[in-house]
Amino acid sequence: MSHHSLERHHVASLAGALAVSALMLTANPQHWWAADVAYIVPATLASGIDLTTHRIPTRLVYPASALLTSVIALTSVLTSHPATLLVSVLAGAATMAGWYLFALLTGGLGMGDVRLALLCGIYAGSRGWDAAALSPVLAIFIGGVAAIVFKLIWPARTHLPYGPSLALGALIAAVVVDMA
């Protein structure tokens, strides 16, 4: 893939992330919209990069995780919900540790996916333990459906990027908990 086509893909991913962020804003006009944007933009970029290169850049995921944590910390203070920050950080660490263990035991997950799980766990944790627990379950389900579809469409393809499933699982978990 040429450098220019990768850049175009990044622009398309960013445009998609901003569109989804705008939709989340209308669906959840409460105080957590900043966390939604701080998650959706880098998660969409990481997913787009994973789909095209089968890599998730550390230089994207770790700074995005720090930014998201900062946004959640500020929002937690401004809304007098300090426990939200603690749950987010613990959920991020637990999610990353769980996917790391899965990667070690099965070899079926890359370390980029494990790093992305930190961002996903922090985001899902901002909605509480229910969303944090639901996020990996949804990621597994979405990944399974994607694997079936990929095998039907491209039978020779042996590698399925898992980052988009992780990112979408966390987003759906947050939406489900917000709607409950």
Backbone as CSV, one residue per row, in Angstrom:
resi,resn,N_x,N_y,N_z,CA_x,CA_y,CA_z,C_x,C_y,C_z
1,MET,0.843,-1.167,0.000,0.000,0.000,0.000,0.894,1.237,0.000
2,SER,0.582,2.174,-0.861,1.402,3.370,-0.943,1.146,4.281,0.240
3,HIS,2.099,5.155,0.455,1.994,6.117,1.546,0.761,7.000,1.362
4,HIS,0.473,7.415,0.121,-0.657,8.302,-0.132,-1.991,7.613,0.103
5,SER,-2.132,6.351,-0.270,-3.398,5.661,-0.034,-3.622,5.436,1.453
6,LEU,-2.541,5.233,2.207,-2.680,5.092,3.649,-3.131,6.410,4.262
7,GLU,-2.600,7.529,3.782,-3.023,8.826,4.273,-4.494,9.061,3.972
8,ARG,-4.942,8.713,2.771,-6.356,8.865,2.424,-7.214,8.016,3.353
9,HIS,-6.724,6.824,3.675,-7.477,5.962,4.564,-7.579,6.581,5.960
10,HIS,-6.520,7.224,6.420,-6.551,7.880,7.724,-7.572,9.011,7.719
11,VAL,-7.622,9.779,6.638,-8.591,10.864,6.526,-10.006,10.292,6.550
12,ALA,-10.223,9.199,5.826,-11.543,8.569,5.814,-11.902,8.043,7.208
13,SER,-10.945,7.448,7.898,-11.193,6.957,9.253,-11.535,8.103,10.202
14,LEU,-10.802,9.186,10.088,-11.053,10.343,10.939,-12.423,10.941,10.655
15,ALA,-12.790,11.044,9.388,-14.112,11.565,9.032,-15.213,10.662,9.602
16,GLY,-15.014,9.364,9.489,-15.985,8.426,10.063,-16.071,8.555,11.578
17,ALA,-14.937,8.719,12.220,-14.918,8.872,13.677,-15.653,10.126,14.102
18,LEU,-15.441,11.208,13.383,-16.133,12.452,13.727,-17.636,12.324,13.501
19,ALA,-18.038,11.611,12.461,-19.463,11.403,12.208,-20.099,10.571,13.326
20,VAL,-19.422,9.496,13.737,-19.940,8.668,14.831,-19.964,9.477,16.123
21,SER,-18.963,10.306,16.351,-18.934,11.157,17.542,-20.130,12.096,17.555
22,ALA,-20.448,12.667,16.404,-21.603,13.561,16.323,-22.895,12.810,16.633
23,LEU,-23.011,11.578,16.130,-24.193,10.767,16.438,-24.277,10.448,17.930
24,MET,-23.130,10.115,18.543,-23.114,9.832,19.979,-23.513,11.069,20.768
25,LEU,-23.101,12.234,20.307,-23.460,13.476,20.981,-24.969,13.664,21.007
26,THR,-25.626,13.360,19.895,-27.070,13.523,19.859,-27.769,12.443,20.680
27,ALA,-27.188,11.250,20.743,-27.786,10.162,21.513,-27.504,10.309,23.007
28,ASN,-26.386,10.941,23.358,-25.976,11.065,24.755,-25.506,12.494,25.001
29,PRO,-26.448,13.439,25.109,-26.046,14.839,25.255,-25.586,15.193,26.666
30,GLN,-25.386,14.200,27.503,-24.956,14.451,28.868,-23.485,14.828,28.905
31,HIS,-22.937,14.834,30.072,-21.577,15.298,30.309,-20.496,14.366,29.777
32,TRP,-20.805,13.153,29.342,-19.768,12.209,28.907,-19.431,12.322,27.432
33,TRP,-19.975,13.313,26.744,-19.704,13.445,25.311,-18.221,13.627,25.024
34,ALA,-17.501,14.319,25.894,-16.069,14.523,25.657,-15.328,13.185,25.694
35,ALA,-15.720,12.294,26.601,-15.105,10.961,26.649,-15.467,10.168,25.395
36,ASP,-16.699,10.345,24.908,-17.103,9.663,23.679,-16.181,10.060,22.525
37,VAL,-15.964,11.353,22.354,-15.111,11.836,21.270,-13.664,11.399,21.490
38,ALA,-13.180,11.499,22.743,-11.793,11.121,23.051,-11.559,9.628,22.834
39,TYR,-12.614,8.839,22.836,-12.485,7.407,22.541,-12.706,7.111,21.059
40,ILE,-13.794,7.623,20.512,-14.209,7.239,19.162,-13.168,7.612,18.104
41,VAL,-12.583,8.785,18.217,-11.630,9.217,17.192,-10.410,8.286,17.142
42,PRO,-9.679,8.079,18.253,-8.508,7.189,18.136,-8.887,5.721,17.915
43,ALA,-10.024,5.274,18.460,-10.430,3.878,18.255,-10.748,3.621,16.782
44,THR,-11.378,4.589,16.133,-11.682,4.446,14.714,-10.409,4.492,13.879
45,LEU,-9.506,5.404,14.223,-8.228,5.460,13.505,-7.454,4.155,13.677
46,ALA,-7.381,3.653,14.907,-6.661,2.394,15.158,-7.303,1.246,14.384
47,SER,-8.625,1.224,14.339,-9.326,0.169,13.599,-9.033,0.247,12.112
48,GLY,-9.061,1.455,11.567,-8.761,1.626,10.146,-7.340,1.211,9.803
49,ILE,-6.416,1.575,10.665,-5.019,1.186,10.444,-4.878,-0.328,10.544
50,ASP,-5.551,-0.935,11.522,-5.480,-2.385,11.693,-6.051,-3.103,10.473
51,LEU,-7.144,-2.595,9.937,-7.747,-3.220,8.756,-6.823,-3.184,7.545
52,THR,-6.036,-2.116,7.420,-5.192,-1.981,6.232,-3.777,-2.517,6.422
53,THR,-3.247,-2.463,7.637,-1.841,-2.837,7.841,-1.652,-4.018,8.790
54,HIS,-2.708,-4.432,9.467,-2.636,-5.480,10.492,-1.712,-5.073,11.634
55,ARG,-1.686,-3.797,11.909,-0.899,-3.245,13.012,-1.744,-2.191,13.717
56,ILE,-1.531,-2.047,15.025,-2.150,-0.971,15.792,-1.005,-0.202,16.443
57,PRO,-0.805,1.049,16.045,0.366,1.795,16.506,0.323,2.131,18.001
58,THR,1.387,1.774,18.673,1.539,2.123,20.084,1.504,3.636,20.252
59,ARG,2.117,4.350,19.322,2.186,5.808,19.437,0.819,6.467,19.296
60,LEU,-0.175,5.729,18.866,-1.549,6.227,18.834,-2.299,5.802,20.096
61,VAL,-2.192,4.537,20.460,-3.038,3.982,21.524,-2.668,4.500,22.916
62,TYR,-1.394,4.525,23.259,-1.027,4.957,24.607,-1.321,6.437,24.859
63,PRO,-0.973,7.342,23.947,-1.365,8.739,24.179,-2.890,8.926,24.209
64,ALA,-3.598,8.181,23.369,-5.061,8.268,23.370,-5.627,7.774,24.700
65,SER,-5.031,6.728,25.261,-5.474,6.218,26.571,-5.234,7.254,27.662
66,ALA,-4.090,7.926,27.593,-3.786,8.973,28.574,-4.749,10.156,28.425
67,LEU,-5.022,10.546,27.184,-5.960,11.640,26.947,-7.358,11.275,27.444
68,LEU,-7.820,10.084,27.111,-9.142,9.641,27.548,-9.222,9.618,29.073
69,THR,-8.199,9.123,29.725,-8.177,9.095,31.191,-8.243,10.512,31.749
70,SER,-7.533,11.434,31.133,-7.563,12.831,31.576,-8.953,13.439,31.413
71,VAL,-9.590,13.158,30.282,-10.947,13.666,30.039,-11.913,13.088,31.075
72,ILE,-11.791,11.802,31.344,-12.663,11.165,32.339,-12.384,11.747,33.722
73,ALA,-11.116,11.987,34.053,-10.771,12.575,35.350,-11.411,13.947,35.504
74,LEU,-11.282,14.788,34.499,-11.869,16.124,34.555,-13.387,16.059,34.660
75,THR,-13.993,15.225,33.848,-15.450,15.082,33.882,-15.908,14.533,35.231
76,SER,-15.159,13.598,35.781,-15.499,13.029,37.090,-15.494,14.095,38.179
77,VAL,-14.505,14.960,38.133,-14.421,16.040,39.118,-15.551,17.044,38.920
78,LEU,-15.776,17.447,37.670,-16.799,18.455,37.381,-18.210,17.968,37.704
79,THR,-18.431,16.678,37.642,-19.766,16.121,37.895,-19.888,15.489,39.281
80,SER,-18.850,15.616,40.087,-18.839,15.048,41.441,-19.041,13.536,41.442
81,HIS,-18.423,12.862,40.479,-18.445,11.399,40.394,-17.011,10.867,40.364
82,PRO,-16.234,11.059,41.433,-14.824,10.657,41.398,-14.617,9.156,41.237
83,ALA,-15.583,8.347,41.632,-15.428,6.896,41.502,-15.358,6.466,40.038
84,THR,-15.917,7.263,39.149,-15.893,6.926,37.726,-14.464,6.805,37.216
85,LEU,-13.595,7.688,37.655,-12.194,7.619,37.232,-11.559,6.319,37.704
86,LEU,-11.789,5.959,38.948,-11.214,4.722,39.492,-11.718,3.502,38.723
87,VAL,-13.012,3.445,38.474,-13.584,2.315,37.730,-12.994,2.264,36.317
88,SER,-12.851,3.417,35.673,-12.297,3.460,34.315,-10.874,2.922,34.270
89,VAL,-10.055,3.377,35.194,-8.659,2.941,35.215,-8.549,1.452,35.534
90,LEU,-9.307,1.008,36.527,-9.281,-0.421,36.879,-9.828,-1.285,35.741
91,ALA,-10.891,-0.815,35.101,-11.468,-1.567,33.979,-10.481,-1.629,32.816
92,GLY,-9.773,-0.533,32.561,-8.768,-0.536,31.500,-7.663,-1.532,31.781
93,ALA,-7.169,-1.516,33.018,-6.092,-2.445,33.395,-6.571,-3.894,33.340
94,ALA,-7.778,-4.142,33.836,-8.317,-5.507,33.841,-8.568,-6.007,32.415
95,THR,-9.090,-5.140,31.565,-9.356,-5.528,30.184,-8.056,-5.836,29.451
96,MET,-7.064,-4.982,29.631,-5.773,-5.217,28.984,-5.141,-6.511,29.502
97,ALA,-5.196,-6.726,30.813,-4.620,-7.947,31.400,-5.333,-9.195,30.889
98,GLY,-6.654,-9.126,30.789,-7.419,-10.273,30.294,-7.078,-10.626,28.861
99,TRP,-6.997,-9.608,27.993,-6.651,-9.862,26.598,-5.186,-10.271,26.462
100,TYR,-4.314,-9.771,27.338,-2.908,-10.188,27.324,-2.806,-11.683,27.644
101,LEU,-3.537,-12.107,28.664,-3.552,-13.518,29.031,-4.087,-14.362,27.875
102,PHE,-5.148,-13.900,27.245,-5.710,-14.593,26.087,-4.672,-14.705,24.973
103,ALA,-3.939,-13.615,24.715,-2.908,-13.620,23.670,-1.800,-14.615,23.995
104,LEU,-1.392,-14.658,25.259,-0.332,-15.583,25.654,-0.774,-17.040,25.536
105,LEU,-1.996,-17.316,25.928,-2.491,-18.695,25.933,-2.840,-19.216,24.548
106,THR,-3.323,-18.334,23.677,-3.810,-18.799,22.381,-2.935,-18.387,21.204
107,GLY,-2.207,-17.303,21.355,-1.440,-16.781,20.237,-2.305,-16.189,19.148
108,GLY,-3.599,-16.081,19.402,-4.530,-15.607,18.386,-4.820,-14.121,18.431
109,LEU,-4.003,-13.380,19.148,-4.240,-11.950,19.294,-2.884,-11.252,19.325
110,GLY,-2.766,-10.157,18.625,-1.508,-9.427,18.599,-1.389,-8.464,19.773
111,MET,-0.179,-8.014,20.025,0.057,-7.085,21.127,-0.562,-5.712,20.862
112,GLY,-0.741,-5.350,19.604,-1.453,-4.111,19.289,-2.894,-4.185,19.771
113,ASP,-3.516,-5.337,19.595,-4.873,-5.550,20.092,-4.908,-5.454,21.614
114,VAL,-3.907,-6.016,22.251,-3.827,-5.961,23.719,-3.710,-4.514,24.179
115,ARG,-2.880,-3.730,23.501,-2.745,-2.314,23.864,-4.043,-1.557,23.611
116,LEU,-4.718,-1.857,22.506,-6.000,-1.217,22.214,-7.030,-1.571,23.280
117,ALA,-6.932,-2.766,23.848,-7.862,-3.186,24.902,-7.798,-2.252,26.102
118,LEU,-6.643,-1.663,26.365,-6.539,-0.678,27.447,-7.466,0.499,27.179
119,LEU,-7.391,1.073,25.987,-8.253,2.197,25.615,-9.720,1.791,25.700
120,CYS,-10.047,0.619,25.186,-11.430,0.134,25.193,-11.943,-0.063,26.620
121,GLY,-11.106,-0.632,27.470,-11.503,-0.866,28.855,-11.704,0.424,29.625
122,ILE,-10.827,1.399,29.398,-10.985,2.703,30.059,-12.312,3.332,29.640
123,TYR,-12.593,3.296,28.352,-13.833,3.893,27.851,-15.062,3.168,28.392
124,ALA,-15.091,1.856,28.266,-16.245,1.103,28.770,-16.394,1.311,30.279
125,GLY,-15.281,1.352,30.989,-15.313,1.573,32.429,-15.881,2.919,32.820
126,SER,-15.828,3.903,31.915,-16.417,5.210,32.226,-17.927,5.115,32.367
127,ARG,-18.504,4.030,31.880,-19.946,3.806,32.012,-20.266,2.830,33.141
128,GLY,-19.231,2.332,33.824,-19.436,1.448,34.964,-18.989,0.025,34.672
129,TRP,-19.088,-0.793,35.715,-18.629,-2.184,35.619,-19.470,-3.010,34.650
130,ASP,-20.755,-2.673,34.524,-21.597,-3.425,33.584,-21.071,-3.292,32.154
131,ALA,-20.763,-2.062,31.759,-20.229,-1.841,30.407,-18.843,-2.470,30.269
132,ALA,-18.041,-2.375,31.321,-16.695,-2.958,31.273,-16.752,-4.472,31.097
133,ALA,-17.729,-5.118,31.719,-17.881,-6.568,31.582,-18.501,-6.943,30.235
134,LEU,-19.407,-6.123,29.745,-20.088,-6.405,28.479,-19.168,-6.204,27.266
135,SER,-18.256,-5.261,27.362,-17.389,-4.906,26.235,-16.626,-6.096,25.641
136,PRO,-15.886,-6.889,26.437,-15.168,-8.021,25.831,-16.098,-9.104,25.297
137,VAL,-17.251,-9.273,25.933,-18.221,-10.263,25.445,-18.702,-9.857,24.049
138,LEU,-19.018,-8.580,23.899,-19.443,-8.089,22.588,-18.312,-8.171,21.570
139,ALA,-17.081,-7.883,21.997,-15.930,-7.968,21.084,-15.761,-9.394,20.568
140,ILE,-15.922,-10.373,21.440,-15.811,-11.777,21.027,-16.924,-12.129,20.042
141,PHE,-18.136,-11.695,20.337,-19.267,-11.966,19.454,-19.054,-11.307,18.089
142,ILE,-18.700,-10.019,18.104,-18.477,-9.287,16.850,-17.327,-9.921,16.068
143,GLY,-16.256,-10.279,16.759,-15.118,-10.935,16.109,-15.507,-12.267,15.487
144,GLY,-16.350,-13.020,16.169,-16.814,-14.301,15.637,-17.656,-14.135,14.383
145,VAL,-18.580,-13.184,14.422,-19.403,-12.912,13.241,-18.520,-12.427,12.087
146,ALA,-17.580,-11.529,12.399,-16.673,-11.028,11.358,-15.844,-12.157,10.757
147,ALA,-15.388,-13.082,11.590,-14.588,-14.207,11.099,-15.396,-15.074,10.132
148,ILE,-16.649,-15.323,10.469,-17.512,-16.119,9.588,-17.716,-15.408,8.258
149,VAL,-18.017,-14.120,8.319,-18.235,-13.345,7.096,-16.959,-13.306,6.251
150,PHE,-15.818,-13.053,6.883,-14.545,-13.013,6.151,-14.265,-14.354,5.485
151,LYS,-14.512,-15.453,6.170,-14.251,-16.781,5.589,-15.184,-17.067,4.410
152,LEU,-16.411,-16.581,4.493,-17.335,-16.776,3.387,-16.946,-15.944,2.178
153,ILE,-16.489,-14.726,2.410,-16.145,-13.824,1.317,-14.740,-14.086,0.785
154,TRP,-13.782,-14.268,1.708,-12.375,-14.478,1.338,-11.880,-15.764,1.990
155,PRO,-12.184,-16.927,1.425,-11.804,-18.197,2.055,-10.307,-18.376,2.283
156,ALA,-9.482,-17.758,1.456,-8.031,-17.941,1.589,-7.422,-17.031,2.658
157,ARG,-8.172,-16.062,3.107,-7.627,-15.106,4.088,-7.467,-15.800,5.442
158,THR,-6.295,-15.670,6.026,-6.016,-16.370,7.291,-5.928,-15.438,8.487
159,HIS,-5.805,-14.132,8.255,-5.647,-13.200,9.369,-6.789,-12.198,9.372
160,LEU,-7.474,-12.118,10.488,-8.565,-11.166,10.645,-8.150,-10.118,11.672
161,PRO,-8.093,-8.854,11.285,-7.777,-7.812,12.264,-8.839,-7.792,13.367
162,TYR,-8.402,-7.815,14.616,-9.340,-7.895,15.735,-9.608,-6.540,16.372
163,GLY,-8.772,-5.536,16.066,-8.952,-4.211,16.645,-10.347,-3.627,16.455
164,PRO,-10.906,-3.704,15.240,-12.253,-3.155,15.057,-13.302,-3.829,15.949
165,SER,-13.175,-5.118,16.191,-14.120,-5.823,17.066,-13.991,-5.336,18.502
166,LEU,-12.754,-5.151,18.959,-12.533,-4.627,20.307,-13.137,-3.231,20.453
167,ALA,-12.846,-2.365,19.477,-13.318,-0.982,19.539,-14.838,-0.907,19.487
168,LEU,-15.440,-1.672,18.605,-16.894,-1.652,18.464,-17.571,-2.264,19.690
169,GLY,-16.980,-3.295,20.260,-17.543,-3.899,21.473,-17.641,-2.903,22.613
170,ALA,-16.603,-2.100,22.810,-16.622,-1.091,23.880,-17.653,-0.009,23.596
171,LEU,-17.736,0.410,22.345,-18.700,1.451,21.984,-20.136,0.966,22.197
172,ILE,-20.436,-0.233,21.735,-21.786,-0.767,21.897,-22.111,-0.972,23.369
173,ALA,-21.146,-1.451,24.157,-21.365,-1.635,25.586,-21.718,-0.309,26.255
174,ALA,-21.017,0.764,25.888,-21.309,2.080,26.459,-22.720,2.541,26.073
175,VAL,-23.082,2.334,24.819,-24.405,2.750,24.355,-25.494,1.949,25.081
176,VAL,-25.316,0.652,25.192,-26.304,-0.203,25.871,-26.495,0.229,27.312
177,VAL,-25.414,0.479,28.031,-25.507,0.895,29.433,-26.124,2.295,29.537
178,ASP,-25.760,3.193,28.612,-26.358,4.535,28.612,-27.863,4.488,28.404
179,MET,-28.305,3.543,27.583,-29.731,3.445,27.260,-30.536,2.731,28.347
180,ALA,-29.844,1.998,29.209,-30.558,1.218,30.242,-31.096,2.115,31.345
